[in-house]
Each structure stands twice: as structure tokens, then as C-alpha cells.
Amino acid sequence: MFLRVPLSLVMLTLVAVEPARCDETTTRSDVVIYGGTSAAVIAGVQAKQMGKSVVIVSPDQHLGGLTSGGLGWTDTGNKSVIGGLAKDFYHRVYKHYQQPESWTAQTRQQYGNRAQGHRASDDDQATMWVFEPHVAEKIFEDLVAENDLKVIRDAWLDRENGVKTRDGRIVSITTLDGQTFAGSVFIDATYEGDLVAAANVDTTYGRESMSEYNEPLAGVQTGVLHHAHHFDVLSQRVDPYVVPGDPASGVIPLVSAEPPGAYGSGDKRVQAYCFRTCLTNFDPNRVPFPKPAGYDANEYEVLVRCFDAGWKNVFNKFDPIPNFKTDTNNHGPVSFDHIGMSYDYPEATYERRQEIIEEHRRYQQGLLYFIANDPRVPDDIQRRMQTWGLAKDEFTDNGNWPHQLYVREARRMIGEFVITQNHLQKRIPTPESVGMGSYAIDSHNVQRYITPEGYVQNEGDIGVSTNGPYEISRGCLLPKREQCENLVVPVCVSSTHMAFGSIRMEPVFMILGQSSATIAAMAIDGNKAVQDVGYAQLRERLLADGQILETPPGAGGHSVAKTVVHIQDVAGVTLDDVKAVLDGAWQMSRSSSVFCETGYRHDGNARESRATAEFAAELPESGWYEVRLGYPPNPNRSKRTAVQIHHADGVSNVVVDQTQPHGKGEAPFRLLGRYRFAKDDAAKVLVSNEGADGYVVIDAVNWRPVDGE
């Protein structure tokens, strides 16, 4: 939900006190879309192009949700499964940045060809996946204008009395200012699922238990450390108490004293939210970080203790977008995610949600101000942070702060089909595909707690491969027939917390927005319930409109022959990439033909954003070992991949050319050398993209015992 301008805050306050005094007006449309997200706009375009009258009833002033709200470094996964109107959006981004006048602070050549698909030789298919927020918003507004879509802004659903139903169908919805919108089919395209809930369709939020859907990583995941967002990346433990070592002194801010819950159990906690801030270090466009009202430097004591423990990676997710700007995301044990402060957001009142939004803004602005100004911050970090600020030409009506809080998950519908981790990872088939996802299953941390040993730890961060692109079932978009026959849901889809961790990406919401509108239009044409739209006809129309419904050949899915190397079949001690301690924006892939286990990772060719992977193994005996790095070679790889090997005689630095093929019979491994290791000391291999000149790729590290030197 957008951070509101003062006029809207006044409106919300007045509505809470007395009934709306506006004269009631009724608008009749074939399709009524509630929401202002990217999915809402794309659904409106599709419905209009299928000949239907459409109204978008948006609580937001600015269209596009997170896509125009700061998330310019798109979480794409496998780009080959993004088709239809979603792909057209990114094609429009490409066309925008082909214009010289779009480069106001740097040239296209200076920025390079980051995150682009087909090049100019295939210009009608060319795409670009990174962009400035105002560019995304203009594209959405262009789509509205080109398709003559009617958009009602700042219109908030009356969640208590505003949904009128009859015989299992929504008849109309009414907003807090008294406007009524009647329609044949309704689409809830909000992040919160407010229309779904107000229509008395079953919803849930939080985390299912491990046993509910037999998902291996569901529920509370204490002790599971998948990413660099835990305190174990530090050189020493972080004490949670005001007086270190003294529980009686109380707990420092941003740490919960509540027990985390039993491993694998379900709960009603949701993953952390943040703002995706657009920052710049280009002085003519830089606004110094403001000191927010209510700022308290003591709130960030846990971050000070991280600095004292040697943490330095503040800037690892300052992802570069055009014109010397960033899409800045959470990174590390303490960062921009306001962990534990979003639990009641999914079902909260508008007023309570506004309080949560303001609290996230205060926390995150305060964190930026703290790092740039507090004397307890290490000098090198502080000097660098002082070169950054808010982008003057973004979010100009909101103090250069994003309009949209990153609501990573809120409600999820419990619909005709519930998609789970097992469907995404192809353990169970998925019927009736209406679109595809491919991004890793990604949940940010859910809580920051105190371990039984008495130190601070984060919990809930999940980052596991889906083993290639996966299909999303039509039933994920539809309520159970007995609950509603004319509602389609492209955002708060019927899925578990685990599955939603991948589905929740903005390109997928656009894909599902188009498919939802197609279902709606076909239901109207056939005068039938949305559940009765024939899949064969639906599939035919989706394919005709460019949607991708199964993995294309060569796109890294199961339709392409793969040679999977299993760790247990490799001589010696081998660690897969899922066992590595990762720092930076590593992305999962299965595009190559030979790899270990479920896939491998690459750094996205993000040379300005440092990424490291540490493989640490306990070897069974002291002695000499050959060390091998597993990765799939390709001409786009780095010729200067830096590898550090920590062994009994010190540290050896090796530079690996990852463009070169492996020796015969060696795939997917490359021999790095022979080294002596001691049994009692962890054998470590550190891979870094520092100084790289292409994609840095990691799959596994192998230690193979050999005789003598």
C-alpha cells in the first residue's frame, strides 16, 4: 500500500470517525479490478483488449506497486518464461533507454548492457530488466492512456460493508467515499487481498507447518542458514542484552525476547518488509539523508555490535540502475528489513497499516541517517555512506521516499488449488498452467530472537532452488466455487508461504494479471462462473497472446536433457553450493547441461556489487588433497574469477578462467591444485567476484585425497 500524502491521511481519519458524506454513485463495468499494482494495470489492459469495459479502482495514487515503487532491479529468474504483456512491459523499458535523452546523468555506454535480453539485432523482442522508478510509472500510465482505461484513484474498499454479494457472486463493491462499482467479474489485484477477505473467501497468512503440506522447509527454521542474512557470518557472537552477558539488564532494541517456536511448526508471523529505496551518489541529484521525526540512535545498538564484530557489507545490495541510481535492498544480519514489525499488517485496519508503514519509514530513514552520522559507525563505512543520498528526481511528491512499502506477503487465498514447495520443485505435477515462475524460493527473515546459548540470531530466511522454471495452476487464481463464482486473484494467490516465496515476484504478478483478466473475459463471454471456463480454450487464448505455459526448449527446465552429478558419487569430500555461506546477490540457475544436485549459482554479472561464497569442509584425515572447483563453463563467464584456498600452509590465491571447458571426464570440476590440510582445521575455499570480467559461477567444491606431495 502506498505511503499516503497528507490529504489522504485526513480522508482516512475522517472516514474512521463518521460515515462518508459523498453522494453515492454507481459505475457499471464488465470487469472491476481492485488495486493499483502492476498486476492491476496488466489485467486492465488484457480485459480491454478482449473487448470488455474495465474500471481499475485503486487505493493508490501512483500505479505500478513495487515495480514503480523502487524495485527497479527486477527479480526475473529465468527470463525465457516471461511472456505476453509482462514481456512487453520490459520491452518498453528497453525502448525507453535506447533514447539518448533518457540518460540524464550517464551514458548508456557507461552503464553498460546490464540485465538486457535480446539486443538490437532483434529489436522487437529486446528487453531490459532494470529501470528507474519514474520510468516504470510512466510506462504504466502510457498503458492506461493507450487502452483508454478508467482509473479511480485514492479509492479505498469499505472492508466492513462495501462488498455486496448474491447467490455466490459479487454484485458490487463500495469504497469509503461512497462510490459503488458494479460488475460481472471482479479481480483483486492488491498485495493485501482485502477484496478476497471482504467477499468471505477463505484466506490465510503466516507460515504453514512442515507437516501440513509435507514441505521440507516450511514453518519455523531455527538453525537453517541459507544466506548471508544471519549473524553466523560475523567473526563473533552478538550479545542481545543491554549489559552484555546480563539478561536482567533487558534486551536491546530490534531483538525479540519471545521464543522462536518449535522447529517446523507453523505460525502467524510474516517475512519482513522494507522500502526499496532509490539512492544516488551523483551529487547534482543527491539529497542528504533526512533525520526522521522520532529518531533514536540507541535503536541501532544491534547494528553497532555487528560493526564491532567486523561486519562491513553495508553496500552489497546497492544494485545499480541507470543514471547513477540504485535499487537498494536489505542485506546482512541487520539492514533495511524491519524484522518482526509486520506481523499484524495482513489483516490490520487501514489506520493500523498506516502506522506500520510510518514505522517502517522512520526505522529505515533512521538507519540511513545513523550510518551516515553516528560516531560509533566505522569511519570507512561512514565516509562512503555520506556520499549517498536520496534521488532528487524520484518520488518528488513524497520527500523522495518510495510511495510503496514492500509488502512481501500478506494474505493468501485458500482456493481451488493450493500450490506448494513440492509443486515448484517438481516433486508433484501441477495441472492447468496459466503462467510460469522461476525465481528461487525466497523468504526474508521472519524474526530476530535470542538463541539458547544467549546470542542474537535471525530466523526465517529461505533461499532454495525451484530446480528450473515451474508452472502455476489456474486453480491458484480461483476461489472455491461454493465461496465465489466471479472473483479472480492474481497476487494473493492460493499458495503456501514456501511457494509464495517464489511466486511473489513482480513479473509473475504481471503474468498472472493477464491470465486472470483472460479468465474473467471468457467467463463473461460464456455467461458462466470463472471456475467453468474451459481450460483448452483458455490455454489457446493465453498462448495466442504470448503467455509461456511450459518451459521452452533450452530454458533450463526438465524439457532439456541434463546431466546431474550427485555429491555421493564424487570421490573425496564435496560441498554443494547450498552448503556455502553466501554474501551478495547470488542467483540460482539450471541453464547449463551439467551441474551438481539441484543447480548452480551466478552473481548476475554484478561487478559493482561484491559477492562471495565460502565453502568450509571438515576433512576426515590430515594430508594432501587435490582441490577442485565445480562450475559450468560458458563464454560469458569471468576469465578472472578469484579463488582463495585456505590450507595448513597458509592461503593460496588462484585465478580461474571460467570460460574454458573442463578437461575430459572432469565436468563439472576444474582442478585448482594440490594442498596440505590438517584434520582439526576447517578446509576453506572462498570464491569472489572481485575483479571479475564476466559472470562468476559456483556449483561445488571438491577435496580429493592424494598420496604425498
SEFI-400811 format. One line per 10 residues: number of its first residue (from 1); their letters; for each residue x, y, z of C-alpha. Coordinates in steps of 0.25 Angstrom, whole numbers. Each point is the difference from the previous one (the first is absolute). Layout:
! residues N
NUM) a) X/Y/Z  ...
This chain:
! residues 709
1) mflrvplslv) 0/0/0  5/14/-3  5/9/10  -11/10/0  1/15/-2  -6/9/11  -13/2/-7  -3/-15/-1  4/-1/15  -10/10/3
11) mltlvavepa) -10/-7/-8  3/-14/7  -1/7/14  -14/6/-4  -5/-13/-5  3/-7/13  -7/11/8  -13/1/-8  -7/-6/-13  4/6/-13
21) rcdetttrsd) -9/12/-4  2/-1/-15  -12/-3/-9  1/-15/-4  3/-2/-15  0/-13/-7  9/-4/-12  -3/-13/-8  11/-7/-7  2/-14/-5
31) vviyggtsaa) 13/-2/8  2/7/13  15/0/5  3/4/14  15/4/2  10/9/-6  12/-10/-1  7/-5/-13  -10/-12/-1  -12/10/1
41) viagvqakqm) 5/8/-12  4/-12/-8  -14/-7/3  -7/13/-5  8/0/-13  -3/-14/-3  -15/1/4  -1/13/-9  7/-7/-12  -10/-12/1
51) gksvvivspd) -12/10/-2  -4/2/15  -3/13/7  9/2/12  2/8/12  12/0/9  -4/4/14  14/3/6  2/4/15  13/6/-5
61) qhlggltsgg) 3/13/-7  12/-6/-8  -2/-12/-9  10/-12/0  2/-4/14  14/-5/3  4/1/-15  -1/15/0  2/1/15  15/-3/1
71) lgwtdtgnks) 2/-14/-5  8/3/-13  10/-11/1  -10/-11/-4  -1/-13/6  -1/-8/-13  5/-14/2  -1/-6/-14  -3/11/-10  -5/-10/-11
81) vigglakdfy) -12/-4/8  -5/15/1  -9/3/-12  -13/7/-4  -2/14/5  10/-2/11  11/-1/-10  -6/11/-8  2/9/13  15/-3/0
91) hrvykhyqqp) 1/2/-15  -6/14/3  11/2/10  10/-4/-10  -5/10/-11  0/11/11  15/-2/3  3/-1/-15  -3/15/-1  12/9/3
101) eswtaqtrqq) -8/10/8  -4/-11/10  15/1/5  0/12/9  12/-3/9  8/-10/-8  0/-6/-14  -5/-13/-4  14/-5/-3  4/4/14
111) ygnraqghra) -11/-8/6  3/-12/-9  -10/-11/-4  -4/-4/14  -13/-9/1  -3/0/-15  -6/-11/-9  0/0/-15  9/11/-6  -3/10/-11
121) sdddqatmwv) 1/-11/-11  -13/-5/5  -6/13/5  -14/-3/0  3/-11/11  10/8/7  -2/2/15  7/7/12  -3/-4/14  6/11/8
131) fephvaekif) -6/14/0  -3/13/8  -13/1/8  -5/12/-8  2/-8/-13  -8/-12/5  -11/9/5  -1/8/-14  -1/-14/-7  -12/-4/8
141) edlvaendlk) -6/14/-2  2/-2/-15  -7/-13/0  -11/6/7  -1/11/-10  2/-9/-12  -11/-9/4  -9/11/5  -1/-7/14  -9/7/10
151) virdawldre) 8/1/13  -7/5/13  12/4/10  0/1/15  -12/-9/1  0/-9/12  -9/-12/1  -10/0/11  5/-13/6  -11/-1/10
161) ngvktrdgri) -12/3/-8  4/3/-14  -1/-14/-7  -14/-3/-4  -2/-15/-4  -11/-8/-6  -1/-15/-3  15/-2/2  4/12/-9  5/14/3
171) vsittldgqt) -10/10/-5  7/13/3  11/6/9  -1/13/7  11/9/4  2/8/13  -4/13/-8  -14/-6/-4  4/-4/-14  -6/-13/-5
181) fagsvfidat) 5/-9/-11  -9/-11/-6  6/-10/-9  -1/-14/-6  14/-5/5  9/6/11  15/-1/1  7/2/13  14/5/-4  4/5/13
191) yegdlvaaan) 12/-4/8  -9/-2/12  -12/-8/-5  -10/10/6  -11/-3/-10  2/-15/1  -2/0/15  -11/10/0  -7/-9/-10  1/-11/11
201) vdttygresm) 9/-9/-9  10/-8/9  14/6/2  12/-3/9  13/7/3  13/-3/7  7/-14/-1  -6/-14/-1  6/-11/8  10/-9/-7
211) seyneplagv) -10/-11/2  -12/7/-6  4/-2/-15  12/-8/3  9/11/-4  15/-2/4  3/14/4  -14/5/5  -2/6/13  10/5/10
221) qtgvlhhahh) 14/-2/-5  9/2/12  14/-4/-3  -2/0/-15  10/10/-6  -2/2/-15  5/14/-3  9/11/5  -11/6/9  3/-7/13
231) fdvlsqrvdp) 9/3/11  9/-12/-3  7/8/-11  7/8/11  13/-3/6  -6/0/14  -13/-2/7  -9/12/3  -6/2/14  -14/4/1
241) yvvpgdpasg) 0/6/14  1/15/3  11/-4/10  8/-11/-8  -2/-13/7  -10/5/10  -15/-5/-4  -5/8/12  4/13/-7  -10/-2/-11
251) viplvsaepp) 0/-2/-15  6/10/-10  -10/6/-11  -3/-8/-12  2/-14/7  -12/-8/5  0/-6/13  -11/-10/-4  4/-14/-3  0/-3/-15
261) gaygsgdkrv) -9/-12/0  3/-15/-2  7/-4/-13  -9/-3/-11  -12/6/7  -10/10/-7  -2/14/5  -7/13/-4  13/8/-2  3/5/-14
271) qaycfrtclt) 13/3/-6  6/14/2  -4/12/-8  9/12/-5  0/11/-10  8/-2/-13  7/14/1  5/7/-12  14/6/4  10/7/-8
281) nfdpnrvpfp) 15/5/2  -1/10/-12  1/13/8  -9/9/-10  -12/-10/3  3/-4/15  -8/4/12  7/-3/13  -7/-10/9  -10/7/9
291) kpagydaney) -1/-2/15  -14/-6/2  -9/5/11  1/-9/12  15/-4/-4  7/-7/12  14/-4/-3  -1/-11/11  -10/-8/-8  12/-4/-9
301) evlvrcfdag) 9/-6/11  -1/-14/-6  6/6/-13  11/6/8  3/-14/6  1/-5/-14  10/10/-4  8/-3/12  0/-15/-4  6/4/-13
311) wknvfnkfdp) -12/1/-10  3/9/-12  -10/-4/-11  -10/12/2  1/3/-15  -2/-14/-6  -14/3/-5  1/14/-6  -3/-6/-13  3/10/-12
321) ipnfktdtnn) -12/5/-8  2/10/-11  5/14/2  9/-2/13  -12/-5/8  -3/-13/8  -11/-9/3  5/-3/15  -5/-12/7  2/-7/13
331) hgpvsfdhig) 14/-7/2  6/-6/12  -3/-3/15  -5/14/2  -5/8/-11  -12/7/-6  -10/-11/3  -8/3/12  0/-14/6  -12/-3/8
341) msydypeaty) -8/13/-2  -10/-5/-11  -7/-12/7  -13/7/1  0/7/-13  -8/-10/-8  -13/1/7  2/14/7  -9/12/-2  4/11/-10
351) errqeiieeh) 4/8/12  9/-11/6  6/-2/-13  3/14/-2  7/0/14  8/-12/-5  4/7/-13  5/12/8  8/-8/10  7/-7/-12
361) rryqqgllyf) 3/13/-6  5/6/14  9/-12/2  6/-1/-14  2/15/-1  6/0/14  9/-12/-4  6/8/-12  2/13/8  6/-8/12
371) iandprvpdd) 11/-7/-10  3/14/-6  1/7/13  2/-8/13  14/0/5  -1/-15/4  0/-3/-15  14/-4/-5  6/11/-8  1/-7/-13
381) iqrrmqtwgl) -14/-4/0  -5/14/4  8/8/-10  -5/-9/-11  -15/1/5  2/16/0  2/-1/-15  -14/-5/-2  -14/6/2  -14/-1/-6
391) akdeftdngn) -2/3/-15  -6/14/-1  -7/-4/-13  -8/-12/6  -12/0/8  -1/15/0  -13/1/6  4/-8/12  13/6/5  8/-9/-10
401) wphqlyvrea) -4/-12/8  -7/-12/-7  -16/0/0  0/-15/2  4/-8/12  5/-14/-5  -11/-9/5  7/-13/-3  -12/-8/5  -13/3/6
411) rrmigefvit) -13/-9/-1  0/-12/-9  -13/-5/-6  -4/-15/3  -5/-3/-13  -4/-11/-10  15/-5/0  11/3/10  14/0/-6  11/-4/9
421) qnhlqkript) 15/-1/0  -1/-15/-5  -7/5/-13  10/11/-2  12/-10/1  -8/-10/-9  -2/-11/11  -15/1/-4  -5/4/-13  -8/13/-2
431) pesvgmgsya) -13/0/-8  -5/10/-10  11/10/-1  -4/15/-2  14/5/2  14/-3/5  10/4/11  14/-3/1  7/9/11  5/-8/12
441) idshnvqryi) -9/-2/12  4/12/8  -5/4/14  6/12/7  2/-2/15  -12/-1/9  6/2/14  12/4/7  1/-7/13  9/-5/11
451) tpegyvqneg) 6/-14/-1  1/-10/12  15/4/0  -3/14/2  3/7/-12  -8/7/-11  -5/-7/-13  -9/2/-11  -10/-11/-5  -9/-2/-12
461) digvstngpy) 10/4/-11  -2/-11/-11  7/0/-14  -1/-13/-7  -1/-4/-15  -13/-4/-7  8/-9/-9  -3/8/-12  -13/7/-5  -13/-5/6
471) eisrgcllpk) -15/1/-4  -11/8/7  -13/-7/0  -13/7/-4  -6/-4/14  10/8/7  -8/13/-5  -14/-5/3  -8/-1/13  -7/-13/3
481) reqcenlvvp) -13/0/-8  -9/0/12  6/13/5  0/9/-12  -2/-3/-15  4/14/-6  13/3/7  15/-2/-5  12/3/8  14/2/-7
491) vcvssthmaf) 8/5/12  -5/-6/13  0/-14/-7  -4/-13/6  14/-5/5  8/-3/12  10/9/7  11/-8/-7  -6/0/-14  -3/15/1
501) gsirmepvfm) 14/3/3  3/-2/-15  -13/4/-6  0/13/7  9/7/-11  -5/11/-8  1/-6/-14  -8/-12/5  -11/10/6  -1/6/-14
511) ilgqssatia) -1/-14/-7  -11/-4/10  -7/13/-2  -1/-2/-15  -5/-15/2  -10/5/11  -6/10/-10  -1/-11/-11  -8/-9/9  -9/12/4
521) amaidgnkav) -2/4/-14  -3/-15/-5  -9/-2/12  -8/13/-4  -1/-5/-15  -5/-14/5  -9/6/11  6/-10/9  8/-1/13  14/3/0
531) qdvgyaqlre) 3/-15/4  -8/-5/-12  9/7/-11  5/-12/-8  15/-2/1  2/-4/-14  -6/13/-5  7/8/11  14/-6/-4  -3/3/-14
541) rlladgqile) -2/15/2  11/1/10  10/-6/-10  -5/9/-11  2/12/9  15/-4/2  -1/-6/14  10/-11/3  -7/-12/6  11/-10/1
551) tppgagghsv) 16/0/-1  5/3/-14  11/-9/-5  13/5/5  -5/8/11  5/-8/11  -12/-8/4  -2/-15/-1  -3/0/-14  15/1/-3
561) aktvvhiqdv) 9/-11/2  8/2/13  12/-8/6  -2/1/15  13/-3/8  -4/-5/14  9/3/11  1/-14/6  5/-5/-14  12/9/1
571) agvtlddvka) 13/-5/6  5/8/12  -7/11/8  -10/8/-8  -8/12/4  -11/5/-9  -4/15/-1  -12/-2/9  10/-2/11  9/12/-3
581) vldgawqmsr) -1/13/9  -5/10/-11  2/15/1  -6/8/-12  -10/-1/-10  2/-15/-5  -11/-5/-9  -4/-14/-3  1/-7/-14  -1/-13/-7
591) sssvfcetgy) 2/5/-14  13/-8/-2  0/-15/-4  9/-5/11  -1/4/15  0/-6/14  -13/-3/7  -11/11/-2  8/10/-8  10/11/2
601) rhdgnaresr) 1/15/3  6/12/-7  2/14/4  -9/7/-11  13/6/-6  -1/10/11  14/5/1  -3/12/8  -8/-8/11  10/-9/7
611) ataefaaelp) -4/-14/1  8/-11/8  -3/-15/2  8/-8/11  1/-15/0  5/-5/13  1/-16/2  5/-9/11  10/-10/-6  1/-14/5
621) esgwyevrlg) 15/0/1  12/9/-1  8/-1/-12  1/5/-15  -13/2/-8  -3/5/-14  -10/12/0  -10/1/-11  -10/11/-3  -13/-5/-6
631) yppnpnrskr) -7/10/-10  -5/-1/-14  9/8/-10  -6/9/-10  6/12/-9  -8/10/9  7/-4/12  12/7/7  14/-2/-4  5/5/13
641) tavqihhadg) -8/-7/11  7/2/13  1/-13/9  7/0/14  4/-14/5  3/0/15  8/-12/4  10/-5/10  12/8/-6  -8/13/-2
651) vsnvvvdqtq) -8/6/-10  1/-2/-15  -6/10/-11  -4/-6/-13  -7/7/-12  -9/-9/-8  -4/2/-14  -15/-5/0  -1/2/-15  8/-12/-3
661) phgkgeapfr) -5/-14/-1  3/-11/11  10/-11/-3  -6/-13/-6  -7/-8/11  1/12/10  -13/7/-2  -5/7/8  13/2/8  13/8/-3
671) llgryrfakd) 13/-4/7  6/12/8  12/-7/6  5/-9/11  1/4/14  2/-5/14  -11/1/10  -1/-3/15  -12/-8/5  -3/9/12
681) daakvlvsne) 0/13/-8  -12/2/-10  4/0/-14  -5/12/-7  -1/5/-14  -5/14/-3  -5/5/-13  -2/14/-3  -4/9/-12  10/11/4
691) gadgyvvida) 7/4/-13  -9/-9/-8  -2/3/-15  -13/-9/-2  -9/-9/7  6/-7/12  -6/-13/2  0/-10/12  -5/-15/0  8/-8/10
701) vnwrpvdge) 14/-1/6  7/-14/1  12/-4/9  5/-13/-6  11/-8/9  13/-3/-7  14/-6/4  12/8/4  3/14/-6
